Amino acid sequence: MHGLLVALQAVIELLPLNASVMIKTLVATSLLAVAAFTARAQSTPTEWPVYGGQLAQDHYSPLNQINRTNVKNLQVAWTFDTGETGGFQSSPIIVGGILYSYTPSQKVIALDAATGKLLWKFDSGIQGTQPARGLAYWSDGTNGRILAGVMNFLYALDTKTGKPIASFGESGRIDLRENLGRDSATVSIALTSPGIVYKDLIIVGGRDPETLPCPPGDIRAYDVRTGKLRWSFHTIPHPGEFGYDTWPEDAWQRSGAANNWAGMAIDAERGIVYAPTGSAAFDFYGGDRVGDDLFANTLLALNAETGERIWHFQAVRHDLWDRDFPSPPALVSVMHKGAKVDAVAQTTKQGWVYLFDREDGKPVFPIEYKKYPASAVPGESSVPMQPLPVIPPPYARQVLTEDMLTNRTPEAHAWAVREFRTFRSAGQFVPIGIDKLTVVFPGYDGGAEWGGPAVDPETGILYVNANEMAWVSALIENKPSAESGVTLYQNQCSICHRDDRSGSPPAFPSLVDIGKTRTADQIRSTILHGQGRMPSFPGFTDEQLDALIRYLRTGIEDKTELKSENASAAPIEKYRFSGYRKFLDPDGYPAIAPPWGTLSAIDLNTGKYAWKIPLGEYPELAAKGMKNTGTENYGGPVVTAGGLLFIAATSYDKQMRAFDKTTGKLLWQTTLPFSGNATPATYEVDGKQFVVIAAGGGKDPRSPSGGVYVAFALPR
């Protein structure tokens, strides 16, 4: 194999200078494939030790026992029922024959990876109410530890016993609310995606609220042994730091978010951590944060040892659309203009993939800055230019037009046309207004989502699943008034649950009759600790909480002025968001024509598509002949050397599927006990390859939720 590698290198050197780029690319691509094969032969990576598979976040496994020819024979090898409900999104890690992961309530479990037998369970005593998508692992070669986020805490657990390691932080945990320059008692942060380990550091971001008050999204590195803070990168720059002039002068003291909630990737050889960030708070109005707002909506390349910025790319300047970078980037080597480029690929909610040189951040494919309309909202200062790549083409439709509306039934079509004619629909980066509803398409959940892409190092092909849902929104002016339960709701809650409290189920439930189903104490607990997509709101005073709960339980607009002497936990913005609203027809189906969810294979060497297919079905529509519509999907794919792409993700049909990674042909599918809204993992124990998925559901309001791990393998 080494001789073949040397021979191919020699062929490239002997090619004439005027040899076609196509020939050079063909030979060099073969060289990449041979190098990838050699690297796999020299190591035996049978585990899945990192969220996303490896530090590169490529979701790739070199295992090939399960392959194109035998995948049809996959059977359930074992299951583990957590005994909990609520749905979950965890992707396990597997080290030394042990699978580590979460239950839906954020208890940490260790299972025998070959049998599913429970080895230990860690219960922090804290009711986990936020998504927990994965864990991190570190070892000194003798002793290992699991780094687990539970709400605002990061625990270090002994891999053998599951007990907290007392020498880490305070009694085995650190509080991520601290060291953010704000009152930690009033800060809301949760580690929904795991940190990533580099040498003896655990590097973390965190999930922040969408509204003010909100902590800054500092990226921080802690000593993995002691829990001591080693470095912080300020995503809202402090005075004297790069990017400070892109914000108002005092923004670092009062603005928030610009946080890494999606996870990170690391180039261990170069010592670079790649951290994508989300939007700044408040998400949809930026009159108090005039400027480009670095480092919100930015792919950051930082020195993993020190936290110093190496390069950055901001995909959305002065974001007004909640266009977070939604997933960790993936590291891959591609052939571009006949030369190998070590690159980093970043998918987006708006349906595009960016590709950069890992070392200097130069775009591999051209990026154009295009002009977009100015905001007509008084006090808003939208930026005139936003960047989009020229290549590859988008993997999700970009502009919703009337000829793209649903034809599921004549009645649904007529309804959709009437509604659509009241909207503003002009594509990406059209500022949301106050005069009519604006279409955001792809919607706030993407395009690509938190599951992230898979990248095949043998071919340089990126696989990304995406949603194609239209959402509509507007801004509403906040009239000057005294603080009351109503104004607190409008400023903090209506962003998700809408002014009329009807919500957008299932992600944003209706609160209209919450007084009939929840006690005041239950509502208080949810507000203080959060639940599902809802962050915690620990900054309310008792008086504010009482007023808000009274309004939620009764719906009566009691505008009694609050007399609290404490500063308000909810500064009133000039405008509020009308609420997340999917464009659904009266029967609850998307009001646009399919596909409603897709799976794409994009060759990053050329920027061309290898294939693209719908992903998912509504079983009741399929039974009537409306098949392959695609559906919303959450959780990413895994690609293997066996020629396969595994993915569950689809919210309504409860299917897990295996596709031929070269052609997109469906080779195997099975029905899970609940929808697998998570990313699978694959590993080998005692010579046997397994594929495991967390099946919990929770996205379909018509189906129950649960918490079951299902592992598949070939029969003996």
Residue pairs with C-beta under 8 A, 6 or more apart in sequence:
1 34
1 37
1 38
1 41
2 38
4 34
5 31
5 34
5 35
5 38
8 27
8 30
8 31
8 34
9 31
11 27
12 24
12 27
12 28
12 31
15 23
15 24
15 27
21 337
21 338
24 338
25 335
25 337
25 338
25 605
28 335
28 338
28 339
28 340
29 335
29 459
29 460
29 605
31 340
32 333
32 335
32 340
32 457
32 458
32 460
33 458
33 459
36 457
36 458
37 458
40 62
40 641
45 54
45 61
45 62
46 63
46 683
46 684
46 685
47 94
47 95
47 96
47 683
47 684
48 61
48 92
48 93
48 94
48 681
48 682
48 683
49 93
49 94
49 95
49 137
50 57
50 93
50 136
50 137
50 196
50 197
51 91
51 93
51 133
51 134
51 135
51 136
51 193
51 194
51 196
51 263
52 58
52 59
52 91
52 134
52 263
52 265
52 328
52 330
52 452
52 679
53 59
53 60
53 61
53 638
53 681
54 60
55 196
55 198
55 265
55 266
55 267
55 268
55 331
56 265
56 266
56 267
56 330
56 331
56 332
57 263
57 264
57 265
57 328
57 329
57 330
57 331
57 452
58 330
58 331
58 332
58 454
58 455
58 456
58 457
58 639
59 330
59 452
59 453
59 454
59 455
59 636
59 637
59 638
59 639
59 679
60 454
60 455
60 456
60 457
60 638
60 639
60 640
61 638
61 639
61 640
61 641
61 682
61 683
62 640
62 641
63 640
63 641
63 642
63 682
63 683
63 684
63 689
64 640
64 641
64 642
64 643
65 642
65 684
65 688
65 689
65 714
66 74
66 640
66 642
66 644
66 682
66 689
66 691
66 713
66 714
67 640
67 642
67 643
67 644
68 642
68 643
68 644
68 660
68 667
70 714
71 642
71 644
71 658
71 667
71 668
72 667
72 668
73 714
73 715
74 658
74 668
74 670
74 691
74 712
74 713
74 714
75 712
75 713
75 714
75 715
76 710
76 711
76 712
77 116
77 690
77 711
77 712
77 713
78 114
78 115
78 116
78 711
79 116
79 673
79 708
79 709
79 710
79 711
80 109
80 111
80 116
80 118
80 708
80 709
81 706
81 707
81 708
82 103
82 104
82 107
82 109
82 706
82 707
82 708
82 709
83 103
83 707
84 103
84 104
84 105
84 706
84 707
85 104
85 704
85 705
85 706
85 707
86 104
86 105
86 532
86 696
86 698
86 705
86 707
87 104
87 674
87 675
87 677
87 696
87 697
87 698
87 699
87 705
87 706
87 707
88 102
88 103
88 104
88 131
88 132
88 678
88 694
88 696
88 698
88 707
89 131
89 132
89 133
89 450
89 634
89 635
89 677
89 678
89 694
89 696
90 101
90 102
90 132
90 133
90 134
90 678
90 694
91 101
91 133
91 134
91 635
91 678
91 679
91 680
91 681
91 694
92 99
92 100
92 101
92 134
92 135
92 681
92 692
92 694
92 709
93 99
93 100
93 101
93 134
93 135
93 136
93 137
93 681
94 100
94 113
94 681
94 683
94 692
95 137
95 139
95 144
95 159
96 144
96 159
97 112
97 113
97 114
97 685
97 686
98 110
98 111
98 112
98 113
98 119
98 159
99 110
99 111
99 112
99 113
99 683
99 692
99 709
100 108
100 109
100 110
100 111
100 135
100 137
100 146
100 159
101 108
101 109
101 111
101 134
101 135
101 694
101 709
102 108
102 109
102 128
102 132
102 135
102 148
103 109
103 121
103 707
104 128
104 696
104 705
104 707
105 127
105 128
106 124
106 126
106 127
106 128
106 130
106 132
106 150
106 151
107 121
107 122
107 123
107 124
107 128
108 121
108 122
108 135
108 146
108 148
108 150
108 155
108 157
108 162
109 118
109 120
109 121
109 122
110 118
110 119
110 120
110 121
110 159
110 162
111 117
111 118
111 119
111 709
112 119
113 683
113 685
113 690
113 711
114 685
114 686
114 688
114 690
116 709
116 711
119 162
120 161
120 162
121 162
122 148
122 155
122 157
122 162
122 163
122 164
124 150
124 153
124 155
124 173
126 150
126 151
126 153
127 529
128 150
128 151
129 151
129 526
129 529
129 530
129 531
129 532
129 534
129 536
130 151
130 190
130 192
130 207
130 530
130 531
130 532
130 535
131 192
131 532
131 533
132 149
132 150
132 191
132 192
133 192
133 193
133 194
133 263
133 450
133 678
134 193
134 194
134 263
135 146
135 147
135 148
135 194
136 146
136 147
136 148
136 194
136 195
136 196
136 197
136 202
137 144
137 145
137 146
137 147
137 159
137 197
138 144
138 145
138 147
138 197
138 200
138 202
138 224
139 145
139 159
143 158
143 159
144 158
144 159
144 160
145 156
145 157
145 158
145 159
145 165
145 168
145 224
146 155
146 156
146 157
146 159
146 162
147 154
147 155
147 156
147 157
147 194
147 195
147 197
147 202
147 224
148 154
148 155
148 157
148 194
149 155
149 176
149 190
149 191
149 192
149 194
149 195
149 204
150 191
151 190
151 191
151 529
151 530
151 536
152 175
152 176
152 177
152 187
152 188
152 189
152 190
152 191
152 536
153 173
153 174
153 175
153 176
154 169
154 173
154 174
154 176
154 191
154 195
154 202
154 204
154 222
154 227
155 164
155 168
155 172
155 173
156 164
156 165
156 168
156 169
156 172
156 173
156 224
156 227
157 163
157 164
157 165
157 172
158 164
158 165
163 172
164 171
164 172
164 173
165 172
166 172
167 225
167 226
168 174
168 225
168 226
168 227
169 175
169 226
169 227
170 227
173 227
174 222
174 227
175 184
176 189
176 191
176 204
176 206
176 220
177 184
177 185
177 187
177 189
177 215
178 184
179 218
179 220
179 229
179 232
180 187
180 189
180 215
180 216
180 218
181 216
181 252
181 253
182 213
182 215
182 216
185 538
186 213
186 538
186 539
186 569
187 215
187 538
187 539
188 208
188 209
188 214
188 215
188 530
188 535
188 536
188 537
188 538
188 539
189 206
189 207
189 208
189 215
190 206
190 207
190 530
190 535
190 536
191 204
191 205
191 206
191 207
192 206
192 207
192 261
193 205
193 207
193 261
193 262
193 263
193 328
193 450
194 263
195 202
195 203
195 204
195 205
195 264
196 202
196 203
196 263
196 264
196 265
196 266
196 273
197 203
197 224
198 221
198 266
198 268
198 271
198 273
198 304
198 305
199 304
199 305
200 223
200 224
200 225
201 221
201 222
201 223
201 224
201 230
201 304
201 305
202 221
202 222
202 224
203 219
203 220
203 221
203 264
203 273
203 275
203 304
204 219
204 220
204 221
204 222
205 217
205 219
205 259
205 260
205 261
205 262
205 263
205 264
205 275
205 277
206 217
206 259
206 260
206 261
207 259
207 261
207 535
208 214
208 215
208 217
208 256
208 257
208 259
208 261
208 278
208 281
208 535
209 256
209 257
209 281
209 535
209 537
210 257
210 281
210 282
210 283
210 322
210 495
210 496
210 535
211 281
211 282
211 283
211 491
211 492
211 495
211 570
211 573
212 254
212 255
212 256
212 281
212 282
212 570
212 571
212 573
213 256
213 539
213 569
213 570
213 571
214 255
214 256
214 257
214 281
215 256
215 257
216 234
216 235
216 236
216 252
216 255
216 256
216 257
216 258
216 259
217 235
217 236
217 256
217 257
217 258
217 259
217 260
217 261
217 277
217 278
217 296
218 232
218 233
218 234
218 235
219 232
219 233
219 235
219 260
219 275
219 300
219 302
219 307
220 229
220 231
220 232
220 233
221 229
221 230
221 231
221 232
221 304
221 307
222 228
222 229
222 230
223 229
223 230
231 306
231 307
232 307
233 275
233 300
233 302
233 307
233 309
234 241
234 252
235 258
235 259
235 260
235 277
235 295
235 296
235 298
235 300
236 247
236 251
236 252
236 255
236 256
236 258
236 280
236 295
236 296
237 243
237 244
237 246
237 247
237 252
237 294
237 295
238 244
238 252
239 249
239 252
242 294
242 309
243 294
243 295
244 252
245 291
246 291
246 292
246 293
246 294
247 255
247 289
247 291
247 293
247 294
248 255
248 288
248 289
248 290
248 291
251 289
255 280
255 281
255 288
255 289
256 280
256 281
257 278
257 279
257 280
257 281
257 283
257 296
258 277
258 278
258 279
258 280
258 293
258 295
258 296
258 297
258 298
259 277
259 278
260 275
260 276
260 277
260 278
260 300
261 278
261 324
262 276
262 278
262 324
262 325
262 326
262 327
262 328
262 450
262 452
263 327
263 328
263 450
263 452
264 273
264 274
264 275
264 276
264 328
265 273
265 274
265 328
265 329
265 330
265 331
265 344
266 272
266 273
266 274
266 304
267 274
267 331
267 342
267 344
267 358
270 358
270 359
271 303
271 304
271 305
272 301
272 302
272 303
272 304
272 310
272 358
272 359
273 301
273 302
273 303
273 304
274 299
274 300
274 301
274 302
274 328
274 329
274 331
274 344
274 358
275 299
275 300
275 302
276 298
276 299
276 300
276 324
276 325
276 326
276 327
276 328
276 329
276 346
277 295
277 296
277 297
277 298
277 299
277 300
277 324
277 325
278 296
278 297
278 322
278 324
278 325
279 296
279 297
279 316
279 319
279 321
279 322
279 323
279 324
280 286
280 289
280 293
280 296
280 319
282 288
282 573
282 577
283 319
283 320
283 321
283 322
283 495
283 577
284 320
284 321
284 322
284 432
284 473
284 475
284 495
284 575
284 577
285 320
285 377
285 380
285 475
285 573
285 574
285 575
285 577
286 293
286 318
286 319
286 320
286 380
286 381
286 382
287 377
287 379
287 380
287 381
287 573
287 574
287 575
288 573
289 318
290 318
290 381
291 318
292 314
292 317
292 318
292 383
293 317
293 318
293 319
294 312
294 314
295 312
295 314
296 314
296 316
296 319
297 314
297 315
297 316
297 317
297 319
297 323
297 324
297 325
298 312
298 313
298 314
298 315
298 325
299 312
299 313
299 315
299 325
299 329
299 344
299 346
299 354
299 356
300 309
300 312
301 309
301 310
301 311
301 312
301 344
301 358
301 361
302 308
302 309
302 310
303 309
303 310
310 361
311 360
311 361
312 361
313 354
313 356
313 361
313 363
314 387
315 323
315 325
315 346
315 348
315 354
315 387
316 323
316 386
316 429
317 383
317 385
317 386
318 381
318 382
318 383
320 375
320 380
320 382
320 431
320 432
321 429
321 432
321 440
321 444
322 349
322 444
323 348
323 349
323 350
324 349
325 346
325 348
326 347
326 348
326 349
326 446
326 447
326 448
326 449
326 450
327 347
327 448
327 449
327 450
327 451
327 452
327 453
327 636
328 452
329 344
329 345
329 346
330 344
330 345
330 346
330 452
330 453
330 454
330 455
330 462
331 342
331 343
331 344
331 345
331 358
331 455
332 343
332 344
332 345
332 455
332 457
332 460
332 462
332 604
333 340
333 341
333 342
333 343
333 457
333 460
334 340
334 341
334 343
334 355
334 364
334 460
334 604
334 605
335 341
335 460
335 605
336 364
336 605
341 357
341 364
342 357
342 358
342 359
343 355
343 356
343 357
343 358
343 364
343 604
344 355
344 356
344 358
345 353
345 354
345 355
345 453
345 455
345 462
345 604
346 353
346 354
346 355
346 356
347 353
347 447
347 448
347 452
347 453
347 462
347 464
348 354
348 446
348 447
348 448
349 442
349 444
349 445
349 446
349 447
349 448
349 449
350 388
350 394
350 396
350 398
350 428
350 442
350 447
351 394
351 395
351 396
351 397
351 398
351 442
351 446
351 447
351 448
351 466
352 388
352 389
352 392
352 394
352 395
353 389
353 392
353 395
353 448
353 453
353 462
353 464
353 602
353 604
354 363
354 367
354 389
355 363
355 364
355 365
355 389
355 604
356 362
356 363
356 364
357 363
357 364
363 389
364 604
365 389
365 390
365 391
365 392
365 607
366 389
366 390
366 391
367 387
367 388
367 389
367 390
368 387
368 388
368 389
368 390
369 385
369 386
369 387
370 385
370 386
370 387
370 388
371 384
371 385
372 382
372 384
372 385
372 386
372 428
372 429
372 430
372 431
373 382
373 426
373 430
373 431
374 382
374 384
374 431
375 381
375 382
375 431
375 433
376 431
376 433
376 434
376 435
377 431
377 432
377 433
377 434
377 475
377 575
378 574
379 574
380 431
382 431
386 428
386 429
388 428
391 607
392 602
392 604
392 607
392 608
392 609
393 607
393 609
395 447
395 448
395 464
395 466
395 598
395 600
395 602
395 612
396 442
396 446
396 447
396 466
396 467
396 468
396 598
397 404
397 441
397 442
397 468
398 427
398 428
398 441
399 425
399 426
399 427
399 428
399 441
400 420
400 425
400 439
400 441
400 470
400 592
401 425
402 417
402 420
402 421
404 592
404 593
405 413
405 416
405 417
405 420
405 591
405 592
405 593
406 412
406 413
406 416
406 585
406 589
406 590
406 591
406 592
406 593
407 413
407 593
408 585
408 587
408 589
408 621
408 626
411 586
412 585
412 586
412 587
412 589
412 591
415 585
415 586
415 591
416 583
416 585
416 591
416 592
419 583
419 591
420 591
422 436
422 437
423 436
423 437
423 438
423 439
423 472
424 430
424 433
424 436
424 437
424 438
424 439
425 438
425 439
425 441
426 439
427 441
430 438
431 438
432 438
432 440
432 473
432 474
432 475
433 474
433 475
434 474
434 475
434 476
434 477
434 575
435 474
436 474
437 472
437 473
437 474
437 578
437 581
438 472
438 473
438 474
439 470
439 471
439 472
439 583
440 470
440 471
440 472
440 473
441 469
441 470
441 471
442 466
442 467
442 468
442 469
442 470
443 467
443 469
443 470
443 471
443 582
444 471
444 580
445 467
445 469
445 507
445 632
445 634
446 466
446 467
447 466
447 467
448 464
448 465
448 466
449 465
449 466
449 467
449 633
449 634
450 634
451 465
451 633
451 634
451 635
451 636
451 637
451 649
451 678
451 679
452 636
452 679
453 462
453 463
453 464
453 636
453 637
454 462
454 463
454 636
454 637
454 638
454 639
454 645
455 461
455 462
455 463
455 604
455 639
456 462
456 463
456 639
456 661
458 641
459 603
459 605
460 603
460 604
460 605
461 601
461 602
461 603
461 604
461 610
461 661
462 601
462 602
462 604
463 599
463 600
463 601
463 602
463 637
463 639
463 645
463 661
464 599
464 600
464 602
464 637
465 597
465 598
465 599
465 600
465 615
465 633
465 636
465 637
465 647
465 649
466 597
466 598
466 599
466 600
466 633
467 596
467 597
467 632
467 633
468 592
468 595
468 596
468 597
468 598
468 630
469 582
469 583
469 590
469 592
469 596
469 632
470 582
470 583
470 590
470 591
470 592
471 580
471 581
471 582
471 583
472 581
472 583
473 577
473 578
473 579
473 580
473 581
474 578
475 575
475 576
475 577
475 578
476 499
476 575
476 576
476 577
476 578
477 574
477 575
478 487
478 490
478 491
478 572
478 573
478 574
478 575
478 576
481 487
481 559
482 559
482 561
482 562
483 544
483 561
483 562
483 568
483 570
483 572
484 547
484 551
484 558
484 559
484 560
484 561
484 562
485 547
485 548
485 549
485 550
485 551
485 552
485 558
485 559
485 560
486 551
486 557
486 558
486 559
487 559
487 572
488 540
488 544
488 547
488 548
488 551
488 570
489 501
489 548
489 551
489 552
490 499
490 576
491 570
491 571
491 572
491 573
491 576
492 537
492 548
492 570
493 511
493 548
493 552
494 576
494 577
494 578
494 579
495 576
495 577
495 579
495 580
496 503
496 504
496 508
496 533
496 534
496 579
496 580
497 503
497 508
497 509
497 510
497 511
497 579
498 504
498 508
498 578
498 579
498 580
498 581
499 578
499 579
500 512
501 510
501 511
501 512
501 552
501 555
502 510
502 512
503 509
503 510
503 511
503 579
504 579
504 580
504 581
504 582
505 701
506 698
506 699
506 700
506 701
507 532
507 533
507 580
507 699
508 533
508 579
508 580
511 552
512 555
514 523
514 552
514 553
515 552
515 553
515 554
515 555
518 526
518 553
520 549
520 553
523 549
523 552
523 553
524 545
524 549
526 534
527 536
527 537
527 540
527 545
527 548
527 549
528 536
528 537
528 538
528 540
528 545
529 536
530 536
530 537
537 569
539 569
539 570
540 548
540 569
540 570
541 564
541 566
541 569
543 562
543 563
543 564
544 562
544 564
544 568
544 569
544 570
547 558
547 560
547 562
550 556
550 558
551 557
551 558
582 590
583 590
583 591
583 592
584 590
584 591
585 591
589 618
589 621
590 596
594 614
594 628
594 629
594 630
595 614
595 615
595 628
595 629
595 630
596 614
596 616
596 629
596 630
596 631
596 632
597 614
597 615
597 616
597 630
597 631
597 632
597 633
597 650
598 612
598 613
598 614
598 615
598 630
599 612
599 613
599 614
599 615
599 637
599 645
599 647
599 659
599 664
600 609
600 611
600 612
601 609
601 610
601 611
601 612
601 661
601 664
602 608
602 609
602 610
603 609
603 610
610 662
610 664
611 663
611 664
612 664
613 628
613 659
613 664
614 628
614 629
614 630
615 630
615 631
615 633
615 647
615 649
615 650
616 629
616 630
616 631
616 632
616 633
616 649
616 650
616 651
616 652
616 653
616 655
617 627
617 628
617 629
617 630
617 631
617 650
617 652
617 653
617 655
618 626
618 629
618 631
618 652
618 653
619 652
619 653
621 627
621 629
622 629
622 653
631 650
631 651
631 652
631 653
632 650
632 651
632 652
632 699
633 647
633 649
633 650
633 651
633 677
634 649
634 651
634 677
634 678
634 699
635 647
635 648
635 649
635 676
635 677
635 678
635 679
635 680
636 647
636 649
636 679
637 645
637 646
637 647
637 649
637 679
637 680
638 645
638 646
638 647
638 679
638 680
638 681
638 682
638 691
639 645
639 646
639 661
640 646
640 661
640 682
643 660
643 661
643 662
644 658
644 659
644 660
644 661
644 667
645 658
645 659
645 660
645 661
646 656
646 657
646 658
646 680
646 682
646 691
647 656
647 657
647 659
647 680
648 655
648 656
648 657
648 672
648 675
648 676
648 677
648 678
648 680
648 693
648 695
649 676
649 677
649 678
650 675
651 675
651 677
651 699
651 700
652 675
652 699
652 700
652 703
653 671
653 675
654 671
654 672
654 673
654 674
654 675
654 676
654 695
654 697
654 703
655 669
655 670
655 671
655 672
656 669
656 670
656 672
656 676
656 680
656 693
656 710
656 712
657 666
657 668
657 669
658 666
658 667
658 668
658 669
659 665
659 666
659 667
660 667
670 712
672 693
672 695
672 708
672 710
673 695
673 706
673 708
673 710
674 695
674 696
674 697
674 698
674 703
674 704
674 705
674 706
674 707
674 708
675 695
675 696
675 697
675 698
675 699
675 700
675 703
676 693
676 694
676 695
676 696
676 710
677 696
677 697
677 698
677 699
678 693
678 694
678 695
678 696
680 691
680 692
680 693
681 691
681 692
682 689
682 690
682 691
682 692
683 689
683 690
683 692
684 690
688 713
688 714
689 713
689 714
690 711
690 712
690 713
691 711
691 712
691 713
692 709
692 710
692 711
692 712
693 709
693 710
694 707
694 708
694 709
695 706
695 708
695 709
695 710
696 705
696 706
696 707
696 708
697 703
697 704
697 705
697 706
698 705
